[in-house]
Amino acid sequence: MKEILETIILNLVDDKNAVDIKETDNNKSITFEVKVAEKDMGKVIGRQGKLAKSIRTVMKSVAGKERKKVNVEFIEE
């Protein structure tokens, strides 16, 4: 699941070296903390947060197959 998120994020940003994704796995939920460079934050979030919402939707559908809940947080570096 982390690989899918990583692929999406890396295709959006310019500074690929600044991308860091931490995964916290509980019994029924997974939290991803996505850190990107400050200049790339707007590209990941999108206008009015639409792109971030779309990323979360994709990740929720992937997690649904594994019967887990997922939360994606975007953190500025």
Protein Blocks (a to p, Z undefined) as FASTA:
>chain_A
ZZmmmmmmmmmpmblmlpccdddddfkbccddddddfklmmmmnogghlmmmmmmmmmmm
mmmmnopacddddddZZ
